[in-house]
Amino acid sequence: MIPVSFDYVEATSVEHALALFAEHDDAKFLAGGHSLVPMMKLRLVSSAVLIDIARIAELSYIEDRGDHVAVGALTRHREVEGSALLAEHLGLLAHVAGHVGDPQVRNRGTLGGSLVHGDPAADLPAAALALGASMVITGAAGTRVVPAAEFFVNFLETAVGDGELLTEVRFPKRTGDGWAYQKFNRRAMDYAIVAVAVQLGQNPGIALVNMGSTPHLATAASAALAAGSPTSVIADAVVEGTEAWNDANATREYREHLARVLTVRALAQAGYTS
Ligand SMILES: Cc1cc2nc3c(=O)[nH]c(=O)nc-3n(C[C@H](O)[C@H](O)[C@H](O)COP(=O)(O)OP(=O)(O)OC[C@H]3O[C@@H](n4cnc5c(N)ncnc54)[C@H](O)[C@@H]3O)c2cc1C
């Protein structure tokens, strides 16, 4: 379908983007456009003005900051997937980025866009949750930092308010710790029917894809993992607090079964032996 007509303006810096937003009624930021434009074409979303932030160079980087790696919000999935720095210190993140859609999607889509879109079926939000990331949000009132566990507040709704930008995502380094991502889908480029991200080490995390209305941090299972519980106990705990829905791909019961099975596989793949 064809979207409702809109005006287009291009921002050249964070300040410029915020100023453009303040100038226009009913504006939205456009990054890679790979979630926003399909939603506009389906007429699920409309906006009088799109503020294109994709070419703000200051928001595209992957930087070693000692105890963490900072990734600019406009860094493309392809750059995350191919980063040697991330492969060394945050293998889960680089690997998960390689599971987003197909090469075309990964060449355009951005880490920040995927996180702000907040789709419970998306891959990268689960990685951010399992890794205990922090989101840096910038608006007219200044900058604030929100933990990933508090970032996804409702269906397609995050802590990023109207007129605010997600500018950076900080990932604590996980050098040498085991991790795994188990994505169950029909075809390689599809969204997950269910997926499980596991990060071992200090502050271990387990996060789920498509098990409710938001990307889901499995807190009970993560606590069981931190306590060194047997794999079967962790797998049973993983569905606690989930609200998976029934759709054409799977029933709620089937999704819960998948979450348990994929958790067992992910823990084994990550090298968890309890
Ligand atoms: C064919 C296809 C297959 C796909 N498959 C998958 C898949 O398997 N797994 C998966 O996880 N995803 C998949 N995606 C989605 C893809 O990952 C998108 O790139 C991503 O969800 C959105 O990123 P974007 O940069 O394109 O954001 P956009 O579409 O430009 O924006 C998405 C939303 O975030 C807002 N926004 C974007 N950046 C910022 C920012 N920095 N600050 C504040 N607001 C911002 C926008 O206003 C908009 O509301 C697929 C997409 C397509 C088209």
The ligand as an SDF file (V2000), in Angstrom:
LIG
                    3D

 53 58  0  0  0  0  0  0  0  0999 V2000
   11.8380   -7.6560    5.4260 C   0  0  0  0  0  0  0  0  0  0  0  0
   12.2130   -7.3100    6.8490 C   0  0  0  0  0  0  0  0  0  0  0  0
   12.6330   -8.3320    7.6900 C   0  0  0  0  0  0  0  0  0  0  0  0
   12.9870   -8.0330    9.0080 C   0  0  0  0  0  0  0  0  0  0  0  0
   13.3910   -9.0620    9.8040 N   0  0  0  0  0  0  0  0  0  0  0  0
   13.7240   -8.8120   11.0810 C   0  0  0  0  0  0  0  0  0  0  0  0
   14.1490   -9.8680   11.9440 C   0  0  0  0  0  0  0  0  0  0  0  0
   14.2380  -11.0370   11.5700 O   0  0  0  0  0  0  0  0  0  0  0  0
   14.4830   -9.5260   13.2180 N   0  0  0  0  0  0  0  0  0  0  0  0
   14.4080   -8.2590   13.6710 C   0  0  0  0  0  0  0  0  0  0  0  0
   14.7380   -8.0330   14.8360 O   0  0  0  0  0  0  0  0  0  0  0  0
   14.0340   -7.2490   12.8770 N   0  0  0  0  0  0  0  0  0  0  0  0
   13.6770   -7.4860   11.6100 C   0  0  0  0  0  0  0  0  0  0  0  0
   13.2890   -6.4460   10.7980 N   0  0  0  0  0  0  0  0  0  0  0  0
   13.2440   -5.0730   11.3520 C   0  0  0  0  0  0  0  0  0  0  0  0
   14.6120   -4.3930   11.2210 C   0  0  0  0  0  0  0  0  0  0  0  0
   15.4740   -4.9200   12.1910 O   0  0  0  0  0  0  0  0  0  0  0  0
   14.5520   -2.8760   11.4300 C   0  0  0  0  0  0  0  0  0  0  0  0
   15.7610   -2.3760   10.9310 O   0  0  0  0  0  0  0  0  0  0  0  0
   14.4490   -2.3680   12.8440 C   0  0  0  0  0  0  0  0  0  0  0  0
   13.3760   -2.9910   13.5310 O   0  0  0  0  0  0  0  0  0  0  0  0
   14.1820   -0.8720   12.8840 C   0  0  0  0  0  0  0  0  0  0  0  0
   15.3590   -0.1690   12.6550 O   0  0  0  0  0  0  0  0  0  0  0  0
   15.3790    1.0450   11.6550 P   0  0  0  0  0  0  0  0  0  0  0  0
   16.6990    1.6900   11.7970 O   0  0  0  0  0  0  0  0  0  0  0  0
   15.0040    0.5450   10.3250 O   0  0  0  0  0  0  0  0  0  0  0  0
   14.2760    2.0140   12.3060 O   0  0  0  0  0  0  0  0  0  0  0  0
   13.0770    2.8440   11.6460 P   0  0  0  0  0  0  0  0  0  0  0  0
   12.1740    1.9190   10.9150 O   0  0  0  0  0  0  0  0  0  0  0  0
   13.5880    4.0140   10.9190 O   0  0  0  0  0  0  0  0  0  0  0  0
   12.3700    3.3720   12.9870 O   0  0  0  0  0  0  0  0  0  0  0  0
   11.6560    2.5030   13.8430 C   0  0  0  0  0  0  0  0  0  0  0  0
   11.0360    3.3380   14.9800 C   0  0  0  0  0  0  0  0  0  0  0  0
   12.0460    3.8130   15.8650 O   0  0  0  0  0  0  0  0  0  0  0  0
   12.0950    5.2610   15.8660 C   0  0  0  0  0  0  0  0  0  0  0  0
   13.5230    5.5740   15.9040 N   0  0  0  0  0  0  0  0  0  0  0  0
   14.4840    5.0490   15.1180 C   0  0  0  0  0  0  0  0  0  0  0  0
   15.7030    5.4130   15.5410 N   0  0  0  0  0  0  0  0  0  0  0  0
   15.5000    6.2130   16.6170 C   0  0  0  0  0  0  0  0  0  0  0  0
   16.3760    6.8870   17.5260 C   0  0  0  0  0  0  0  0  0  0  0  0
   17.7180    6.8020   17.4160 N   0  0  0  0  0  0  0  0  0  0  0  0
   15.8320    7.6020   18.5230 N   0  0  0  0  0  0  0  0  0  0  0  0
   14.4800    7.6970   18.6720 C   0  0  0  0  0  0  0  0  0  0  0  0
   13.6040    7.0680   17.8540 N   0  0  0  0  0  0  0  0  0  0  0  0
   14.1170    6.3190   16.8530 C   0  0  0  0  0  0  0  0  0  0  0  0
   11.3590    5.7110   14.6320 C   0  0  0  0  0  0  0  0  0  0  0  0
   10.7590    6.9650   14.8120 O   0  0  0  0  0  0  0  0  0  0  0  0
   10.3130    4.6010   14.4950 C   0  0  0  0  0  0  0  0  0  0  0  0
    9.2440    4.8330   15.3670 O   0  0  0  0  0  0  0  0  0  0  0  0
   12.9260   -6.6950    9.4800 C   0  0  0  0  0  0  0  0  0  0  0  0
   12.5190   -5.6740    8.6270 C   0  0  0  0  0  0  0  0  0  0  0  0
   12.1580   -5.9680    7.3210 C   0  0  0  0  0  0  0  0  0  0  0  0
   11.7150   -4.8570    6.4170 C   0  0  0  0  0  0  0  0  0  0  0  0
  1  2  1  0
  2  3  1  0
  2 52  2  0
  3  4  2  0
  4  5  1  0
  4 50  1  0
  5  6  2  0
  6  7  1  0
  6 13  1  0
  7  8  2  0
  7  9  1  0
  9 10  1  0
 10 11  2  0
 10 12  1  0
 12 13  2  0
 13 14  1  0
 14 15  1  0
 14 50  1  0
 15 16  1  0
 16 17  1  0
 16 18  1  0
 18 19  1  0
 18 20  1  0
 20 21  1  0
 20 22  1  0
 22 23  1  0
 23 24  1  0
 24 25  2  0
 24 26  1  0
 24 27  1  0
 27 28  1  0
 28 29  2  0
 28 30  1  0
 28 31  1  0
 31 32  1  0
 32 33  1  0
 33 34  1  0
 33 48  1  0
 34 35  1  0
 35 36  1  0
 35 46  1  0
 36 37  1  0
 36 45  1  0
 37 38  2  0
 38 39  1  0
 39 40  1  0
 39 45  2  0
 40 41  1  0
 40 42  2  0
 42 43  1  0
 43 44  2  0
 44 45  1  0
 46 47  1  0
 46 48  1  0
 48 49  1  0
 50 51  2  0
 51 52  1  0
 52 53  1  0
M  END
$$$$
